[in-house]
Amino acid sequence: MGDKFKVKGLHYSESLQLLLKNIEIIFNITIPETESEYIQQYIRDNTVICSEDTVTKVNDDDIKRIILTTNTVIAEYVDGSLIHHLKTAFERIQRKLPVINPYIQDIKNKFPLSFEEAIAICRELERFYNISIPESEIAYVAMYVQTRRESLKMKRKYLIRVLIVCSTGKGTSRLLAARLRRTFQEIKISRIVSIQELNDTKIEEDLVLSTVKITLPGHHLIVVSPLVNEEDERNIKRFIEVSSKTKNNRNIEFSKLINSELVFLDKKLLTKEEVINFIGEQLVKLNYAKKGVSESALERERLSSTAFEKYATPHAKAEFINKSAIVFIRLKNEINWLGQNVRFIFFICVKNETPNQLDQIFDTLLEIIEENKEHKEHTLKNESPDNIVCYLKEGI
């Protein structure tokens, strides 16, 4: 067979040499000697990673326990695929094998909350296994977390809560409910009551659908056929469209974090440290945070930068927060923030929000950033403090 595919220091069977030779024949190519060395080196490295040697043994139950104690949001998603990925990642890390994740910046930009939760998980795993997990691996974990978050969003994606009213609340109501579920994914049927029960019912739903002609002042009502004819469908669709447009304004979870005393425009700050220290001073002075909030945020930046394009979203640990809020700063000039030219900063203070509330806050924040990225003369760049507060609270 010759010596072409024999690399000094590497001892492989003739089957590997035969494989390389056949590749040349089948594809009518000549594999350079450097490439053959690379292929053999690659196979050797991946053979080593599967071998039993000095790599620390990783227990599935330990990984699962650490994840669950760190992040209850993804509890149901801690399956074999995530655990297997982490075990493989630990082997790569301990053998000092490089891992490239080309989507790191995209993941950080589009899924900041999931990336933050991935950092928390990886920090606990680092302490337990005494290893250092690189940002590329954290980004992969963030993708698993985001998948779980998307699954949860699908479960609560209903926009409209519906109360069904029928003459008896029995047969016709079941038929109507079945038809609605099949036709409108945007609604959730919360209750079915009879016309007699309606008098003693407190209506909290967004919409009442009744097969009986009634009036309900102060409530949205559509009288429909139990079979839901075409006109009924049009009326329901129209209500959903109007309601959806109304709900496109800033959600209440984000809006209530905006305060005029925490909006600072055209500040002459030159570094990210100056920015974060300034914000920390204001938060402590106004009793939104405790001393140490700036140091906590700077420590978080050392783990992984929160900057992307012209925006940065620094934040500190919840233990330093007295009251949840969002600080907005528009700098006089752009500054270098770990390689990004940043001018707009949203400092996020969250204390004890639920996972659902955090989702709403971060989703709205990303919507605002996207809105302003699309327009050259955007609101955050040009408007006065009062207009910016109104914009952040209520939307366009």
KOLPALO-455475 format. One record per residue (C-alpha): residue number from 1; residue in one letter; x, y, z. Coordinates in nm, 2 decimals, always signed. Example, Ala and Ser with C-alpha at 12.3 -4.5 7.8 and 13.67 -1.06 7.14 Angstrom:
2
+-----+------+--------+--------+--------+
: seq : type :     px :     py :     pz :
+-----+------+--------+--------+--------+
:   1 :    a :  +1.23 :  -0.45 :  +0.78 :
:   2 :    s :  +1.37 :  -0.11 :  +0.71 :
+-----+------+--------+--------+--------+
***
This chain:
396
+-----+------+--------+--------+--------+
: seq : type :     px :     py :     pz :
+-----+------+--------+--------+--------+
:   1 :    m :  +0.00 :  +0.00 :  +0.00 :
:   2 :    g :  +0.30 :  +0.23 :  +0.04 :
:   3 :    d :  +0.39 :  +0.48 :  +0.30 :
:   4 :    k :  +0.18 :  +0.78 :  +0.19 :
:   5 :    f :  -0.08 :  +0.74 :  +0.46 :
:   6 :    k :  +0.16 :  +0.65 :  +0.74 :
:   7 :    v :  +0.22 :  +0.94 :  +0.98 :
:   8 :    k :  +0.51 :  +0.95 :  +1.21 :
:   9 :    g :  +0.41 :  +0.88 :  +1.57 :
:  10 :    l :  +0.06 :  +0.74 :  +1.47 :
:  11 :    h :  +0.00 :  +0.37 :  +1.46 :
:  12 :    y :  -0.32 :  +0.27 :  +1.29 :
:  13 :    s :  -0.45 :  -0.05 :  +1.12 :
:  14 :    e :  -0.43 :  -0.09 :  +0.75 :
:  15 :    s :  -0.81 :  -0.04 :  +0.74 :
:  16 :    l :  -0.77 :  +0.33 :  +0.80 :
:  17 :    q :  -0.50 :  +0.36 :  +0.53 :
:  18 :    l :  -0.73 :  +0.17 :  +0.30 :
:  19 :    l :  -1.02 :  +0.41 :  +0.37 :
:  20 :    l :  -0.81 :  +0.71 :  +0.27 :
:  21 :    k :  -0.69 :  +0.54 :  -0.04 :
:  22 :    n :  -1.05 :  +0.45 :  -0.14 :
:  23 :    i :  -1.16 :  +0.81 :  -0.09 :
:  24 :    e :  -0.90 :  +0.91 :  -0.35 :
:  25 :    i :  -1.02 :  +0.65 :  -0.60 :
:  26 :    i :  -1.39 :  +0.71 :  -0.55 :
:  27 :    f :  -1.38 :  +1.09 :  -0.57 :
:  28 :    n :  -1.09 :  +1.10 :  -0.82 :
:  29 :    i :  -0.88 :  +1.33 :  -0.59 :
:  30 :    t :  -0.54 :  +1.33 :  -0.43 :
:  31 :    i :  -0.53 :  +1.38 :  -0.06 :
:  32 :    p :  -0.23 :  +1.60 :  +0.04 :
:  33 :    e :  -0.01 :  +1.46 :  +0.30 :
:  34 :    t :  -0.10 :  +1.74 :  +0.54 :
:  35 :    e :  -0.47 :  +1.66 :  +0.51 :
:  36 :    s :  -0.40 :  +1.29 :  +0.57 :
:  37 :    e :  -0.22 :  +1.38 :  +0.88 :
:  38 :    y :  -0.51 :  +1.60 :  +0.99 :
:  39 :    i :  -0.76 :  +1.32 :  +0.93 :
:  40 :    q :  -0.56 :  +1.07 :  +1.13 :
:  41 :    q :  -0.50 :  +1.31 :  +1.41 :
:  42 :    y :  -0.87 :  +1.39 :  +1.42 :
:  43 :    i :  -0.96 :  +1.02 :  +1.45 :
:  44 :    r :  -0.70 :  +0.97 :  +1.71 :
:  45 :    d :  -0.84 :  +1.26 :  +1.92 :
:  46 :    n :  -1.19 :  +1.12 :  +1.90 :
:  47 :    t :  -1.08 :  +0.77 :  +1.97 :
:  48 :    v :  -0.91 :  +0.90 :  +2.29 :
:  49 :    i :  -1.22 :  +1.08 :  +2.40 :
:  50 :    c :  -1.42 :  +0.76 :  +2.41 :
:  51 :    s :  -1.15 :  +0.57 :  +2.60 :
:  52 :    e :  -1.16 :  +0.50 :  +2.98 :
:  53 :    d :  -0.87 :  +0.69 :  +3.14 :
:  54 :    t :  -0.82 :  +0.97 :  +3.39 :
:  55 :    v :  -1.13 :  +1.18 :  +3.30 :
:  56 :    t :  -1.35 :  +1.25 :  +3.60 :
:  57 :    k :  -1.66 :  +1.03 :  +3.60 :
:  58 :    v :  -1.98 :  +1.22 :  +3.57 :
:  59 :    n :  -2.30 :  +1.09 :  +3.73 :
:  60 :    d :  -2.63 :  +1.16 :  +3.56 :
:  61 :    d :  -2.81 :  +1.20 :  +3.89 :
:  62 :    d :  -2.56 :  +1.46 :  +4.01 :
:  63 :    i :  -2.60 :  +1.67 :  +3.69 :
:  64 :    k :  -2.98 :  +1.65 :  +3.71 :
:  65 :    r :  -2.99 :  +1.75 :  +4.08 :
:  66 :    i :  -2.76 :  +2.05 :  +4.01 :
:  67 :    i :  -2.97 :  +2.17 :  +3.72 :
:  68 :    l :  -3.30 :  +2.13 :  +3.91 :
:  69 :    t :  -3.17 :  +2.32 :  +4.22 :
:  70 :    t :  -3.05 :  +2.60 :  +3.99 :
:  71 :    n :  -3.34 :  +2.63 :  +3.75 :
:  72 :    t :  -3.69 :  +2.50 :  +3.82 :
:  73 :    v :  -3.82 :  +2.65 :  +3.49 :
:  74 :    i :  -3.67 :  +2.37 :  +3.28 :
:  75 :    a :  -3.74 :  +2.09 :  +3.54 :
:  76 :    e :  -3.95 :  +1.89 :  +3.30 :
:  77 :    y :  -3.70 :  +1.93 :  +3.02 :
:  78 :    v :  -3.40 :  +1.78 :  +3.20 :
:  79 :    d :  -3.39 :  +1.47 :  +2.99 :
:  80 :    g :  -3.12 :  +1.24 :  +2.86 :
:  81 :    s :  -3.02 :  +1.46 :  +2.57 :
:  82 :    l :  -2.92 :  +1.76 :  +2.79 :
:  83 :    i :  -2.74 :  +1.53 :  +3.04 :
:  84 :    h :  -2.56 :  +1.35 :  +2.76 :
:  85 :    h :  -2.46 :  +1.68 :  +2.61 :
:  86 :    l :  -2.31 :  +1.80 :  +2.94 :
:  87 :    k :  -2.12 :  +1.48 :  +3.00 :
:  88 :    t :  -1.97 :  +1.50 :  +2.65 :
:  89 :    a :  -1.89 :  +1.87 :  +2.71 :
:  90 :    f :  -1.71 :  +1.78 :  +3.04 :
:  91 :    e :  -1.49 :  +1.53 :  +2.86 :
:  92 :    r :  -1.40 :  +1.78 :  +2.59 :
:  93 :    i :  -1.32 :  +2.04 :  +2.85 :
:  94 :    q :  -1.10 :  +1.81 :  +3.06 :
:  95 :    r :  -0.92 :  +1.69 :  +2.75 :
:  96 :    k :  -0.87 :  +2.05 :  +2.64 :
:  97 :    l :  -1.04 :  +1.99 :  +2.31 :
:  98 :    p :  -1.16 :  +2.32 :  +2.14 :
:  99 :    v :  -1.53 :  +2.37 :  +2.07 :
: 100 :    i :  -1.66 :  +2.63 :  +1.83 :
: 101 :    n :  -2.02 :  +2.76 :  +1.86 :
: 102 :    p :  -2.08 :  +3.00 :  +1.57 :
: 103 :    y :  -2.41 :  +3.11 :  +1.72 :
: 104 :    i :  -2.29 :  +3.25 :  +2.05 :
: 105 :    q :  -2.37 :  +3.61 :  +1.98 :
: 106 :    d :  -2.70 :  +3.53 :  +1.82 :
: 107 :    i :  -2.80 :  +3.32 :  +2.12 :
: 108 :    k :  -2.70 :  +3.60 :  +2.36 :
: 109 :    n :  -2.88 :  +3.86 :  +2.16 :
: 110 :    k :  -3.21 :  +3.68 :  +2.10 :
: 111 :    f :  -3.24 :  +3.47 :  +2.41 :
: 112 :    p :  -3.08 :  +3.68 :  +2.69 :
: 113 :    l :  -3.29 :  +3.52 :  +2.97 :
: 114 :    s :  -3.21 :  +3.17 :  +2.87 :
: 115 :    f :  -2.84 :  +3.26 :  +2.83 :
: 116 :    e :  -2.85 :  +3.40 :  +3.18 :
: 117 :    e :  -3.00 :  +3.09 :  +3.32 :
: 118 :    a :  -2.75 :  +2.88 :  +3.14 :
: 119 :    i :  -2.47 :  +3.07 :  +3.30 :
: 120 :    a :  -2.62 :  +3.00 :  +3.65 :
: 121 :    i :  -2.64 :  +2.63 :  +3.57 :
: 122 :    c :  -2.29 :  +2.62 :  +3.44 :
: 123 :    r :  -2.15 :  +2.81 :  +3.74 :
: 124 :    e :  -2.29 :  +2.54 :  +3.97 :
: 125 :    l :  -2.16 :  +2.26 :  +3.76 :
: 126 :    e :  -1.82 :  +2.43 :  +3.76 :
: 127 :    r :  -1.81 :  +2.44 :  +4.14 :
: 128 :    f :  -1.92 :  +2.08 :  +4.17 :
: 129 :    y :  -1.68 :  +1.94 :  +3.92 :
: 130 :    n :  -1.40 :  +2.19 :  +3.96 :
: 131 :    i :  -1.38 :  +2.28 :  +3.59 :
: 132 :    s :  -1.42 :  +2.59 :  +3.38 :
: 133 :    i :  -1.70 :  +2.59 :  +3.12 :
: 134 :    p :  -1.63 :  +2.81 :  +2.82 :
: 135 :    e :  -1.88 :  +3.05 :  +2.67 :
: 136 :    s :  -1.93 :  +2.83 :  +2.37 :
: 137 :    e :  -2.06 :  +2.54 :  +2.59 :
: 138 :    i :  -2.28 :  +2.78 :  +2.79 :
: 139 :    a :  -2.44 :  +2.89 :  +2.47 :
: 140 :    y :  -2.53 :  +2.53 :  +2.38 :
: 141 :    v :  -2.69 :  +2.49 :  +2.73 :
: 142 :    a :  -2.88 :  +2.81 :  +2.66 :
: 143 :    m :  -3.03 :  +2.65 :  +2.35 :
: 144 :    y :  -3.16 :  +2.37 :  +2.56 :
: 145 :    v :  -3.31 :  +2.61 :  +2.81 :
: 146 :    q :  -3.47 :  +2.82 :  +2.53 :
: 147 :    t :  -3.63 :  +2.51 :  +2.39 :
: 148 :    r :  -3.79 :  +2.45 :  +2.72 :
: 149 :    r :  -3.91 :  +2.81 :  +2.74 :
: 150 :    e :  -4.06 :  +2.79 :  +2.40 :
: 151 :    s :  -4.25 :  +2.48 :  +2.50 :
: 152 :    l :  -4.39 :  +2.66 :  +2.81 :
: 153 :    k :  -4.49 :  +2.95 :  +2.59 :
: 154 :    m :  -4.68 :  +2.72 :  +2.36 :
: 155 :    k :  -4.88 :  +2.60 :  +2.66 :
: 156 :    r :  -4.98 :  +2.95 :  +2.76 :
: 157 :    k :  -5.01 :  +3.10 :  +2.41 :
: 158 :    y :  -5.39 :  +3.15 :  +2.43 :
: 159 :    l :  -5.47 :  +3.52 :  +2.38 :
: 160 :    i :  -5.84 :  +3.51 :  +2.46 :
: 161 :    r :  -6.02 :  +3.36 :  +2.76 :
: 162 :    v :  -6.38 :  +3.26 :  +2.67 :
: 163 :    l :  -6.69 :  +3.20 :  +2.88 :
: 164 :    i :  -6.96 :  +2.99 :  +2.70 :
: 165 :    v :  -7.32 :  +3.04 :  +2.79 :
: 166 :    c :  -7.59 :  +2.80 :  +2.67 :
: 167 :    s :  -7.95 :  +2.73 :  +2.75 :
: 168 :    t :  -7.87 :  +2.43 :  +2.96 :
: 169 :    g :  -7.49 :  +2.42 :  +2.97 :
: 170 :    k :  -7.49 :  +2.06 :  +2.85 :
: 171 :    g :  -7.52 :  +1.91 :  +2.50 :
: 172 :    t :  -7.51 :  +2.23 :  +2.28 :
: 173 :    s :  -7.23 :  +2.38 :  +2.48 :
: 174 :    r :  -7.01 :  +2.07 :  +2.43 :
: 175 :    l :  -7.06 :  +2.09 :  +2.06 :
: 176 :    l :  -6.98 :  +2.46 :  +2.05 :
: 177 :    a :  -6.67 :  +2.41 :  +2.26 :
: 178 :    a :  -6.54 :  +2.14 :  +2.03 :
: 179 :    r :  -6.60 :  +2.35 :  +1.72 :
: 180 :    l :  -6.42 :  +2.65 :  +1.88 :
: 181 :    r :  -6.12 :  +2.45 :  +1.99 :
: 182 :    r :  -6.08 :  +2.31 :  +1.64 :
: 183 :    t :  -6.12 :  +2.65 :  +1.46 :
: 184 :    f :  -5.95 :  +2.90 :  +1.69 :
: 185 :    q :  -5.61 :  +2.82 :  +1.85 :
: 186 :    e :  -5.60 :  +3.17 :  +1.99 :
: 187 :    i :  -5.87 :  +3.11 :  +2.25 :
: 188 :    k :  -5.90 :  +2.92 :  +2.57 :
: 189 :    i :  -6.24 :  +2.81 :  +2.70 :
: 190 :    s :  -6.22 :  +2.87 :  +3.07 :
: 191 :    r :  -6.58 :  +2.79 :  +3.17 :
: 192 :    i :  -6.92 :  +2.67 :  +3.04 :
: 193 :    v :  -7.24 :  +2.79 :  +3.23 :
: 194 :    s :  -7.61 :  +2.77 :  +3.17 :
: 195 :    i :  -7.83 :  +3.08 :  +3.13 :
: 196 :    q :  -7.96 :  +3.01 :  +3.49 :
: 197 :    e :  -7.61 :  +2.99 :  +3.63 :
: 198 :    l :  -7.50 :  +3.31 :  +3.46 :
: 199 :    n :  -7.69 :  +3.53 :  +3.71 :
: 200 :    d :  -7.46 :  +3.41 :  +3.99 :
: 201 :    t :  -7.14 :  +3.41 :  +3.78 :
: 202 :    k :  -6.87 :  +3.67 :  +3.81 :
: 203 :    i :  -6.75 :  +3.72 :  +3.46 :
: 204 :    e :  -6.37 :  +3.76 :  +3.44 :
: 205 :    e :  -6.31 :  +3.62 :  +3.08 :
: 206 :    d :  -6.22 :  +3.84 :  +2.78 :
: 207 :    l :  -6.51 :  +3.73 :  +2.57 :
: 208 :    v :  -6.86 :  +3.57 :  +2.63 :
: 209 :    l :  -7.00 :  +3.35 :  +2.36 :
: 210 :    s :  -7.37 :  +3.27 :  +2.40 :
: 211 :    t :  -7.61 :  +3.05 :  +2.21 :
: 212 :    v :  -7.89 :  +3.24 :  +2.38 :
: 213 :    k :  -7.98 :  +3.60 :  +2.30 :
: 214 :    i :  -7.88 :  +3.80 :  +2.60 :
: 215 :    t :  -7.73 :  +4.14 :  +2.69 :
: 216 :    l :  -7.42 :  +4.18 :  +2.91 :
: 217 :    p :  -7.34 :  +4.55 :  +2.96 :
: 218 :    g :  -6.97 :  +4.61 :  +3.03 :
: 219 :    h :  -6.86 :  +4.28 :  +2.88 :
: 220 :    h :  -6.77 :  +4.17 :  +2.53 :
: 221 :    l :  -7.05 :  +3.94 :  +2.40 :
: 222 :    i :  -7.10 :  +3.76 :  +2.08 :
: 223 :    v :  -7.42 :  +3.56 :  +2.02 :
: 224 :    v :  -7.34 :  +3.25 :  +1.81 :
: 225 :    s :  -7.50 :  +2.94 :  +1.67 :
: 226 :    p :  -7.40 :  +2.61 :  +1.84 :
: 227 :    l :  -7.26 :  +2.51 :  +1.50 :
: 228 :    v :  -7.06 :  +2.83 :  +1.46 :
: 229 :    n :  -7.16 :  +2.95 :  +1.11 :
: 230 :    e :  -6.94 :  +3.17 :  +0.88 :
: 231 :    e :  -7.07 :  +3.49 :  +1.02 :
: 232 :    d :  -6.99 :  +3.38 :  +1.38 :
: 233 :    e :  -6.64 :  +3.29 :  +1.27 :
: 234 :    r :  -6.59 :  +3.63 :  +1.12 :
: 235 :    n :  -6.72 :  +3.80 :  +1.43 :
: 236 :    i :  -6.49 :  +3.60 :  +1.66 :
: 237 :    k :  -6.19 :  +3.65 :  +1.43 :
: 238 :    r :  -6.25 :  +4.02 :  +1.43 :
: 239 :    f :  -6.26 :  +4.03 :  +1.81 :
: 240 :    i :  -5.93 :  +3.83 :  +1.83 :
: 241 :    e :  -5.76 :  +4.07 :  +1.58 :
: 242 :    v :  -5.87 :  +4.38 :  +1.77 :
: 243 :    s :  -5.78 :  +4.23 :  +2.11 :
: 244 :    s :  -5.44 :  +4.12 :  +1.98 :
: 245 :    k :  -5.36 :  +4.47 :  +1.85 :
: 246 :    t :  -5.45 :  +4.61 :  +2.19 :
: 247 :    k :  -5.22 :  +4.36 :  +2.36 :
: 248 :    n :  -4.93 :  +4.46 :  +2.15 :
: 249 :    n :  -4.87 :  +4.76 :  +2.37 :
: 250 :    r :  -4.61 :  +4.71 :  +2.64 :
: 251 :    n :  -4.71 :  +4.44 :  +2.88 :
: 252 :    i :  -4.78 :  +4.54 :  +3.24 :
: 253 :    e :  -4.48 :  +4.35 :  +3.38 :
: 254 :    f :  -4.24 :  +4.56 :  +3.17 :
: 255 :    s :  -4.43 :  +4.89 :  +3.20 :
: 256 :    k :  -4.43 :  +4.89 :  +3.58 :
: 257 :    l :  -4.05 :  +4.87 :  +3.59 :
: 258 :    i :  -4.02 :  +5.20 :  +3.40 :
: 259 :    n :  -3.98 :  +5.51 :  +3.62 :
: 260 :    s :  -3.89 :  +5.87 :  +3.50 :
: 261 :    e :  -3.63 :  +5.90 :  +3.78 :
: 262 :    l :  -3.43 :  +5.61 :  +3.62 :
: 263 :    v :  -3.41 :  +5.75 :  +3.27 :
: 264 :    f :  -3.08 :  +5.94 :  +3.20 :
: 265 :    l :  -3.01 :  +6.09 :  +2.86 :
: 266 :    d :  -2.69 :  +6.20 :  +2.69 :
: 267 :    k :  -2.46 :  +6.11 :  +2.98 :
: 268 :    k :  -2.09 :  +6.17 :  +2.93 :
: 269 :    l :  -1.96 :  +5.83 :  +3.05 :
: 270 :    l :  -1.65 :  +5.68 :  +2.88 :
: 271 :    t :  -1.63 :  +5.32 :  +2.99 :
: 272 :    k :  -1.86 :  +5.03 :  +3.09 :
: 273 :    e :  -1.72 :  +5.06 :  +3.44 :
: 274 :    e :  -1.82 :  +5.43 :  +3.46 :
: 275 :    v :  -2.17 :  +5.34 :  +3.33 :
: 276 :    i :  -2.23 :  +5.06 :  +3.57 :
: 277 :    n :  -2.09 :  +5.25 :  +3.87 :
: 278 :    f :  -2.31 :  +5.55 :  +3.78 :
: 279 :    i :  -2.62 :  +5.33 :  +3.76 :
: 280 :    g :  -2.53 :  +5.16 :  +4.09 :
: 281 :    e :  -2.49 :  +5.49 :  +4.27 :
: 282 :    q :  -2.84 :  +5.60 :  +4.14 :
: 283 :    l :  -3.00 :  +5.28 :  +4.24 :
: 284 :    v :  -2.86 :  +5.28 :  +4.59 :
: 285 :    k :  -2.94 :  +5.65 :  +4.64 :
: 286 :    l :  -3.30 :  +5.60 :  +4.54 :
: 287 :    n :  -3.32 :  +5.28 :  +4.75 :
: 288 :    y :  -3.38 :  +5.05 :  +4.45 :
: 289 :    a :  -3.07 :  +4.85 :  +4.53 :
: 290 :    k :  -2.81 :  +4.78 :  +4.80 :
: 291 :    k :  -2.44 :  +4.86 :  +4.81 :
: 292 :    g :  -2.25 :  +4.61 :  +4.60 :
: 293 :    v :  -2.50 :  +4.62 :  +4.31 :
: 294 :    s :  -2.23 :  +4.77 :  +4.08 :
: 295 :    e :  -1.97 :  +4.51 :  +4.18 :
: 296 :    s :  -2.22 :  +4.23 :  +4.11 :
: 297 :    a :  -2.30 :  +4.37 :  +3.77 :
: 298 :    l :  -1.94 :  +4.40 :  +3.68 :
: 299 :    e :  -1.87 :  +4.05 :  +3.79 :
: 300 :    r :  -2.15 :  +3.93 :  +3.56 :
: 301 :    e :  -1.99 :  +4.12 :  +3.27 :
: 302 :    r :  -1.67 :  +3.93 :  +3.34 :
: 303 :    l :  -1.85 :  +3.60 :  +3.29 :
: 304 :    s :  -1.99 :  +3.71 :  +2.95 :
: 305 :    s :  -2.06 :  +4.05 :  +2.80 :
: 306 :    t :  -2.42 :  +4.16 :  +2.78 :
: 307 :    a :  -2.35 :  +4.40 :  +2.49 :
: 308 :    f :  -2.47 :  +4.35 :  +2.14 :
: 309 :    e :  -2.45 :  +4.60 :  +1.86 :
: 310 :    k :  -2.53 :  +4.94 :  +2.02 :
: 311 :    y :  -2.71 :  +4.80 :  +2.32 :
: 312 :    a :  -2.61 :  +4.65 :  +2.66 :
: 313 :    t :  -2.83 :  +4.49 :  +2.92 :
: 314 :    p :  -2.62 :  +4.46 :  +3.24 :
: 315 :    h :  -2.77 :  +4.33 :  +3.56 :
: 316 :    a :  -2.69 :  +4.22 :  +3.91 :
: 317 :    k :  -2.78 :  +3.94 :  +4.14 :
: 318 :    a :  -3.13 :  +3.95 :  +4.29 :
: 319 :    e :  -2.98 :  +3.96 :  +4.64 :
: 320 :    f :  -2.86 :  +4.32 :  +4.58 :
: 321 :    i :  -3.20 :  +4.44 :  +4.46 :
: 322 :    n :  -3.46 :  +4.61 :  +4.69 :
: 323 :    k :  -3.72 :  +4.69 :  +4.43 :
: 324 :    s :  -3.75 :  +4.57 :  +4.07 :
: 325 :    a :  -3.69 :  +4.84 :  +3.80 :
: 326 :    i :  -3.52 :  +4.91 :  +3.47 :
: 327 :    v :  -3.27 :  +5.19 :  +3.43 :
: 328 :    f :  -3.23 :  +5.34 :  +3.08 :
: 329 :    i :  -2.92 :  +5.54 :  +2.98 :
: 330 :    r :  -2.86 :  +5.71 :  +2.65 :
: 331 :    l :  -2.49 :  +5.80 :  +2.63 :
: 332 :    k :  -2.37 :  +6.12 :  +2.47 :
: 333 :    n :  -2.13 :  +5.92 :  +2.26 :
: 334 :    e :  -2.08 :  +5.55 :  +2.19 :
: 335 :    i :  -1.83 :  +5.36 :  +2.41 :
: 336 :    n :  -1.64 :  +5.04 :  +2.36 :
: 337 :    w :  -1.81 :  +4.77 :  +2.56 :
: 338 :    l :  -1.59 :  +4.46 :  +2.52 :
: 339 :    g :  -1.57 :  +4.50 :  +2.15 :
: 340 :    q :  -1.92 :  +4.64 :  +2.08 :
: 341 :    n :  -1.98 :  +5.01 :  +2.02 :
: 342 :    v :  -2.26 :  +5.08 :  +2.27 :
: 343 :    r :  -2.48 :  +5.39 :  +2.33 :
: 344 :    f :  -2.80 :  +5.26 :  +2.48 :
: 345 :    i :  -2.80 :  +5.07 :  +2.82 :
: 346 :    f :  -3.09 :  +4.90 :  +2.99 :
: 347 :    f :  -2.99 :  +4.80 :  +3.34 :
: 348 :    i :  -3.23 :  +4.53 :  +3.46 :
: 349 :    c :  -3.31 :  +4.50 :  +3.83 :
: 350 :    v :  -3.53 :  +4.20 :  +3.91 :
: 351 :    k :  -3.59 :  +4.08 :  +4.26 :
: 352 :    n :  -3.85 :  +3.79 :  +4.28 :
: 353 :    e :  -4.04 :  +3.79 :  +3.95 :
: 354 :    t :  -4.19 :  +3.46 :  +3.84 :
: 355 :    p :  -4.05 :  +3.28 :  +3.53 :
: 356 :    n :  -4.36 :  +3.40 :  +3.34 :
: 357 :    q :  -4.30 :  +3.76 :  +3.44 :
: 358 :    l :  -3.94 :  +3.74 :  +3.34 :
: 359 :    d :  -4.03 :  +3.60 :  +3.00 :
: 360 :    q :  -4.26 :  +3.90 :  +2.95 :
: 361 :    i :  -4.01 :  +4.15 :  +3.06 :
: 362 :    f :  -3.73 :  +4.02 :  +2.84 :
: 363 :    d :  -3.96 :  +3.96 :  +2.54 :
: 364 :    t :  -4.07 :  +4.32 :  +2.56 :
: 365 :    l :  -3.72 :  +4.45 :  +2.60 :
: 366 :    l :  -3.61 :  +4.27 :  +2.29 :
: 367 :    e :  -3.91 :  +4.40 :  +2.10 :
: 368 :    i :  -3.81 :  +4.76 :  +2.19 :
: 369 :    i :  -3.45 :  +4.70 :  +2.08 :
: 370 :    e :  -3.57 :  +4.55 :  +1.75 :
: 371 :    e :  -3.81 :  +4.84 :  +1.69 :
: 372 :    n :  -3.53 :  +5.09 :  +1.73 :
: 373 :    k :  -3.28 :  +4.89 :  +1.53 :
: 374 :    e :  -3.51 :  +4.90 :  +1.23 :
: 375 :    h :  -3.55 :  +5.28 :  +1.23 :
: 376 :    k :  -3.25 :  +5.51 :  +1.17 :
: 377 :    e :  -3.41 :  +5.81 :  +1.36 :
: 378 :    h :  -3.56 :  +5.60 :  +1.63 :
: 379 :    t :  -3.73 :  +5.70 :  +1.96 :
: 380 :    l :  -3.45 :  +5.61 :  +2.20 :
: 381 :    k :  -3.20 :  +5.82 :  +1.99 :
: 382 :    n :  -3.40 :  +6.14 :  +1.95 :
: 383 :    e :  -3.68 :  +6.18 :  +2.20 :
: 384 :    s :  -3.70 :  +6.38 :  +2.53 :
: 385 :    p :  -3.71 :  +6.20 :  +2.87 :
: 386 :    d :  -4.09 :  +6.23 :  +2.90 :
: 387 :    n :  -4.15 :  +6.09 :  +2.55 :
: 388 :    i :  -3.91 :  +5.80 :  +2.61 :
: 389 :    v :  -4.08 :  +5.71 :  +2.94 :
: 390 :    c :  -4.42 :  +5.72 :  +2.76 :
: 391 :    y :  -4.27 :  +5.51 :  +2.48 :
: 392 :    l :  -4.12 :  +5.25 :  +2.71 :
: 393 :    k :  -4.44 :  +5.22 :  +2.92 :
: 394 :    e :  -4.70 :  +5.22 :  +2.64 :
: 395 :    g :  -4.53 :  +5.14 :  +2.31 :
: 396 :    i :  -4.57 :  +5.32 :  +1.98 :
+-----+------+--------+--------+--------+
***
